[in-house]
Amino acid sequence: MSDKNNDQELEKTTDATADEVTSETEPNDAIESVPADSVQFSVTFDDVDDEGTVDDGIYSALASAETGATDETSEAEADAIASANASVEVTERNAARVNETLRLAKTDHKDALAEHAEPQGKATDPTMTLASRIDRVLVGGGSDDILLKTYPTFALNKVTVAGPKGKVNILDDANFSCYSGHAYALLISDDPDSGITADAKRRALMGVMSGLTTPASGTVMNKSANIVELEPVELRGHRLGIVPQLHAVQPNLDAEQNVLYAMNASNRNFLKPKPVIARELLAKVGFSEATSGVAVGTLPLVQQRLVAIARAISTEAEVLILDEPTRGLNADDEVTVFAALAKLAHTGDPKHCVIVLTASREIAEAADTLFKI
């Protein structure tokens, strides 16, 4: 009987509890009218026991593990502690590996630099660094302003020209070097001891320097090319501009036609119309007469020389070789001609290598560099 009574009491209690829940929830119709996306949720991580006190849970377990507490823990708490410890160990191990790698990289880099900077235990004197050594090479010549040029623009290397019928050599080991951007003079004089005249030397020099004569020994070089190995059209149609004493111009042609004559003979291609280039070159050398309609042979001698110089540079030759370009001129005309040559050597693009053969010391001393022959 007591069991039946207890069961009946339990059923009544359950029914009463259900009625209370129903009575609390059913009247609250406002909940059903609130949109689903406006419902806010609150999450609480702390557990509250039946007596209203907060249970630390995993935080208490972790705190106990860190302080070395020996309180008995649950199986879940023990697993959590083991997982946390393992994570800490892995993190510390990875950090140690990263630090070791960085340290080795810095050490290797420093050692590599030290190996190059201090070879074989040499002192790190600033004067022994690579930059200092290069600077020393660049300025080592002091007064020599021609630096890091493998080959001269034009050079005679121990050139010998034999005399007629086995007589004494006209030129004996002639040796000099010339560079673009400079004006040079070959001061030619008689040699009383050997009987060789200045004119003989001049003709021999013009022969070997223009490629018309092959020297008995030695070489005549235009940069890295031996001129005796070049085709005449390549040598005198592009590389060398020659102004001889005689027949430097076509006297029956006007100035413009004279320049065009040389341009056509060079067999070169030009970017602009050739008559335009011809007039520009005549203006460049200071030619002041009419460029067309007047035969050059009727012009003053100084103007004829300027036309000859314009012809010489019309083939884009970098080297200009002139045989007594001021002979027969008065002092003012000499200045005019030499001023034009100095302008070609020192200004413009490209700068030319100007070589004047002369017996006049006064003219020779006006050049940048003088060689005695």
C-alpha positions as MATLAB code, in Angstrom:
seq = 'MSDKNNDQELEKTTDATADEVTSETEPNDAIESVPADSVQFSVTFDDVDDEGTVDDGIYSALASAETGATDETSEAEADAIASANASVEVTERNAARVNETLRLAKTDHKDALAEHAEPQGKATDPTMTLASRIDRVLVGGGSDDILLKTYPTFALNKVTVAGPKGKVNILDDANFSCYSGHAYALLISDDPDSGITADAKRRALMGVMSGLTTPASGTVMNKSANIVELEPVELRGHRLGIVPQLHAVQPNLDAEQNVLYAMNASNRNFLKPKPVIARELLAKVGFSEATSGVAVGTLPLVQQRLVAIARAISTEAEVLILDEPTRGLNADDEVTVFAALAKLAHTGDPKHCVIVLTASREIAEAADTLFKI';
ca = [
       0.000    0.000    0.000;
       2.784    2.393    0.823;
       4.324    1.856   -2.615;
       1.009    2.659   -4.319;
       0.632    5.763   -2.232;
       4.148    6.847   -3.132;
       3.504    6.287   -6.824;
       0.354    8.333   -6.647;
       2.189   11.163   -4.885;
       4.944   11.100   -7.552;
       2.375   11.309  -10.357;
       0.672   14.247   -8.680;
       3.921   16.026   -8.192;
       4.912   15.458  -11.826;
       1.571   16.698  -13.076;
       1.817   19.777  -10.906;
       5.263   20.542  -12.184;
       4.105   20.173  -15.775;
       1.199   22.505  -15.134;
       3.522   25.125  -13.693;
       5.790   24.965  -16.696;
       2.813   25.243  -19.029;
       1.404   28.163  -17.124;
       4.751   29.993  -17.265;
       5.456   29.501  -20.975;
       2.090   29.599  -22.732;
       1.083   33.189  -21.797;
       4.373   34.632  -23.150;
       3.198   35.149  -26.725;
       5.806   37.883  -27.298;
       8.498   35.282  -27.826;
       6.733   33.918  -30.876;
       6.491   37.408  -32.392;
      10.241   38.152  -32.188;
      12.122   37.453  -35.453;
      14.566   34.586  -35.364;
      17.518   36.689  -36.393;
      17.029   39.107  -33.455;
      17.397   36.461  -30.785;
      20.575   36.974  -28.729;
      22.442   34.175  -27.038;
      24.607   34.332  -23.937;
      27.187   31.677  -23.182;
      28.422   31.110  -19.615;
      31.532   29.016  -19.062;
      31.391   28.805  -15.269;
      29.278   26.033  -13.753;
      27.142   26.761  -10.705;
      26.436   23.918   -8.338;
      23.267   23.283   -6.375;
      24.397   25.495   -3.539;
      25.137   28.523   -5.830;
      28.921   28.286   -5.743;
      31.084   28.492   -8.857;
      32.928   25.350   -9.958;
      36.314   26.204  -11.512;
      36.294   23.066  -13.636;
      39.347   22.760  -15.924;
      40.851   26.024  -14.641;
      41.188   24.588  -11.143;
      42.728   21.443  -12.556;
      45.293   23.402  -14.587;
      46.105   25.587  -11.600;
      46.650   22.550   -9.430;
      48.927   20.997  -12.048;
      51.058   24.142  -12.330;
      51.472   24.497   -8.532;
      52.251   20.843   -8.059;
      49.035   20.122   -6.136;
      48.462   16.449   -5.386;
      44.665   16.604   -5.070;
      42.884   13.804   -6.751;
      41.556   14.808  -10.187;
      39.043   13.347  -12.518;
      39.997   11.436  -15.635;
      38.842   14.322  -17.889;
      40.874   16.804  -15.904;
      43.949   14.595  -16.120;
      43.576   14.379  -19.907;
      43.241   18.157  -20.169;
      46.396   18.688  -18.109;
      48.373   16.203  -20.185;
      47.246   17.847  -23.432;
      48.226   21.326  -22.184;
      51.643   20.128  -21.055;
      52.264   18.440  -24.386;
      51.316   21.619  -26.261;
      53.741   23.690  -24.180;
      56.565   21.216  -24.785;
      55.985   21.218  -28.564;
      55.926   25.025  -28.651;
      59.161   25.303  -26.682;
      60.840   22.686  -28.874;
      59.824   24.468  -32.119;
      60.987   27.822  -30.761;
      64.359   26.324  -29.849;
      64.763   24.960  -33.382;
      63.909   28.308  -34.986;
      66.381   30.155  -32.773;
      69.110   27.633  -33.558;
      68.497   27.963  -37.312;
      68.653   31.766  -37.155;
      71.848   31.640  -35.141;
      73.498   29.273  -37.630;
      72.426   31.455  -40.591;
      73.924   34.568  -39.024;
      77.127   32.733  -38.188;
      77.525   31.292  -41.708;
      76.849   34.670  -43.340;
      79.369   36.407  -41.149;
      81.968   33.721  -41.760;
      81.454   33.949  -45.533;
      81.894   37.696  -45.506;
      84.919   37.420  -43.268;
      86.457   34.874  -45.620;
      86.259   37.354  -48.518;
      87.118   40.460  -46.539;
      90.053   38.952  -44.644;
      91.709   36.394  -46.945;
      94.467   34.325  -45.421;
      94.603   36.436  -42.305;
      95.413   39.713  -44.079;
      94.757   42.883  -42.133;
      91.579   44.780  -42.978;
      93.454   47.916  -43.926;
      91.091   50.193  -45.924;
      93.785   50.651  -48.563;
      93.685   46.916  -49.254;
      89.949   46.737  -50.008;
      88.807   46.034  -53.553;
      87.306   49.513  -53.998;
      90.520   51.154  -52.845;
      92.620   49.000  -55.152;
      90.420   49.937  -58.133;
      90.657   53.618  -57.217;
      94.422   53.290  -57.001;
      94.576   51.798  -60.501;
      92.316   54.514  -61.907;
      94.367   57.384  -60.522;
      97.721   55.677  -60.686;
      98.769   57.559  -63.811;
      98.414   60.922  -62.135;
      98.845   63.244  -65.091;
      97.610   60.655  -67.601;
      93.943   61.407  -68.288;
      93.494   58.461  -70.659;
      92.231   55.597  -68.503;
      91.033   52.055  -68.997;
      91.484   52.071  -72.796;
      92.604   48.709  -74.085;
      93.666   50.004  -77.520;
      94.613   53.490  -78.738;
      92.409   54.954  -81.451;
      95.450   55.078  -83.731;
      99.021   53.942  -83.108;
     102.331   53.151  -84.714;
     104.049   50.252  -82.967;
     107.791   50.241  -83.751;
     107.235   50.917  -87.452;
     110.232   50.784  -89.785;
     110.234   51.943  -93.409;
     113.305   50.900  -95.385;
     115.223   53.345  -97.553;
     115.682   52.879 -101.316;
     118.106   50.152 -102.458;
     118.947   49.010  -98.962;
     120.063   52.384  -97.742;
     119.409   53.645  -94.235;
     115.842   53.341  -92.988;
     113.608   56.360  -93.548;
     111.648   55.518  -90.407;
     113.270   53.445  -87.689;
     111.028   52.048  -84.907;
     108.542   54.934  -85.033;
     106.325   54.532  -81.997;
     103.387   56.652  -80.717;
      99.756   56.307  -79.619;
      96.804   58.650  -80.203;
      93.290   58.765  -78.733;
      89.944   60.297  -79.646;
      89.240   63.649  -78.070;
      92.805   64.883  -78.572;
      94.762   66.790  -81.233;
      98.287   65.498  -81.944;
     101.164   66.910  -83.960;
     103.995   64.922  -85.521;
     106.868   67.390  -85.686;
     109.004   66.185  -88.593;
     112.540   67.438  -89.042;
     115.587   66.682  -91.176;
     118.131   64.133  -89.924;
     121.599   65.465  -90.892;
     123.411   62.369  -89.638;
     121.561   59.975  -91.919;
     120.773   62.417  -94.672;
     117.034   61.717  -94.399;
     115.003   64.851  -95.137;
     111.781   65.931  -93.430;
     109.897   65.545  -96.730;
     111.072   61.926  -97.063;
     109.923   61.177  -93.543;
     106.589   62.909  -94.153;
     105.889   60.925  -97.322;
     106.830   57.667  -95.571;
     104.571   58.474  -92.648;
     101.612   59.362  -94.870;
     102.126   56.124  -96.788;
     102.086   53.792  -93.775;
      99.458   55.762  -91.833;
      96.987   55.736  -94.740;
      97.583   52.074  -95.527;
      99.081   52.733  -98.953;
     102.520   51.469  -97.858;
     103.286   48.308  -95.879;
     106.002   48.867  -93.241;
     109.114   46.697  -93.254;
     108.414   45.879  -89.623;
     106.000   46.935  -86.908;
     102.283   47.573  -87.161;
      99.939   50.482  -87.749;
      96.824   49.973  -85.640;
      93.354   51.473  -85.641;
      92.166   50.289  -82.231;
      92.525   46.484  -82.409;
      92.746   46.300  -86.218;
      96.000   46.165  -88.162;
      95.248   48.482  -91.078;
      97.154   46.376  -93.641;
      94.550   43.643  -93.024;
      91.579   45.908  -93.837;
      89.940   46.428  -97.209;
      90.676   49.873  -98.706;
      86.977   50.796  -98.794;
      86.689   49.957  -95.117;
      89.886   51.775  -94.151;
      89.668   54.969  -96.180;
      85.888   54.919  -96.609;
      85.088   54.770  -92.914;
      87.945   54.456  -90.431;
      90.377   57.126  -91.661;
      89.817   60.628  -92.975;
      92.866   61.687  -95.029;
      93.684   65.289  -96.013;
      96.788   65.264  -98.267;
      98.633   68.354  -99.424;
      97.784   67.761 -103.064;
      94.460   66.836 -104.627;
      92.555   67.202 -101.347;
      89.515   68.593 -103.231;
      87.950   68.439 -106.694;
      88.578   72.026 -107.900;
      85.862   71.963 -110.572;
      83.093   70.988 -108.152;
      81.406   73.249 -105.641;
      81.769   72.698 -101.901;
      78.593   70.640 -101.502;
      79.419   68.399 -104.466;
      82.935   67.854 -103.106;
      81.535   66.488  -99.855;
      78.939   64.400 -101.707;
      81.713   62.962 -103.889;
      83.470   61.567 -100.786;
      80.200   60.330  -99.253;
      79.275   58.430 -102.431;
      82.752   56.917 -102.694;
      82.530   55.596  -99.130;
      79.662   53.246 -100.110;
      77.955   53.957  -96.779;
      74.306   54.405  -95.832;
      73.225   57.634  -94.165;
      70.186   58.380  -92.007;
      69.488   61.781  -93.562;
      69.604   63.001  -97.174;
      73.236   63.354  -98.160;
      72.965   66.975  -99.398;
      71.624   67.960  -95.960;
      74.531   66.220  -94.253;
      77.021   67.843  -96.627;
      75.789   71.339  -95.761;
      75.826   70.545  -92.029;
      79.437   69.339  -92.216;
      80.571   72.435  -94.102;
      78.979   74.615  -91.431;
      80.595   72.487  -88.713;
      84.132   73.225  -89.964;
      83.430   76.943  -90.401;
      83.097   77.116  -94.170;
      81.753   80.594  -94.920;
      81.361   80.666  -98.734;
      78.428   79.589 -100.895;
      78.005   75.828 -100.622;
      76.742   75.407 -104.199;
      77.197   77.068 -107.580;
      80.818   78.131 -107.045;
      83.776   75.925 -107.997;
      86.016   75.266 -105.037;
      89.129   75.992 -107.125;
      88.111   79.638 -107.318;
      87.767   80.052 -103.544;
      90.454   81.314 -101.120;
      92.971   78.673 -100.086;
      91.774   78.598  -96.471;
      88.205   77.809  -97.640;
      89.536   75.015  -99.823;
      91.246   73.512  -96.762;
      87.983   73.669  -94.808;
      86.188   71.855  -97.644;
      88.896   69.162  -97.547;
      88.371   68.730  -93.795;
      84.594   68.444  -94.291;
      85.217   65.759  -96.921;
      87.441   63.859  -94.475;
      84.775   63.668  -91.761;
      81.880   62.991  -94.182;
      82.506   59.231  -94.030;
      82.146   59.277  -90.226;
      85.860   58.617  -89.815;
      87.057   58.815  -86.230;
      90.720   59.418  -87.176;
      91.746   62.501  -89.176;
      95.263   62.546  -90.661;
      96.308   65.855  -92.214;
      99.522   66.516  -94.158;
     100.660   70.124  -93.570;
      97.103   71.526  -93.503;
      98.330   75.090  -92.823;
     101.104   75.264  -95.426;
     100.778   78.351  -97.633;
      98.384   80.134  -95.280;
      98.903   83.378  -93.442;
      98.774   83.524  -89.662;
      95.048   84.321  -89.488;
      94.148   81.482  -91.826;
      96.344   79.093  -89.853;
      94.357   79.962  -86.751;
      91.097   79.368  -88.646;
      92.156   75.900  -89.816;
      93.617   74.806  -86.512;
      90.585   76.103  -84.609;
      88.365   73.901  -86.794;
      90.561   70.869  -86.071;
      90.618   71.547  -82.332;
      86.811   71.805  -82.339;
      86.517   68.411  -84.040;
      88.881   66.864  -81.494;
      87.445   68.342  -78.318;
      83.701   68.714  -78.952;
      80.845   66.924  -80.619;
      79.803   63.299  -80.780;
      81.917   61.525  -81.726;
      85.076   63.312  -80.737;
      87.802   62.800  -83.310;
      91.421   61.777  -83.099;
      93.224   64.528  -85.036;
      96.825   63.939  -86.203;
      98.661   66.757  -87.982;
     101.974   66.170  -89.773;
     103.952   69.399  -89.849;
     107.468   70.808  -89.992;
     106.360   73.959  -88.155;
     107.184   73.912  -84.452;
     104.733   76.743  -83.866;
     101.865   74.706  -85.317;
     103.014   71.548  -83.541;
     103.095   73.252  -80.158;
      99.458   74.314  -80.616;
      98.392   70.648  -80.430;
      97.545   68.799  -77.222;
     100.490   66.432  -77.653;
     103.628   66.646  -79.754;
     105.678   63.729  -81.093;
     109.068   64.326  -82.682;
     109.852   62.204  -85.748;
];
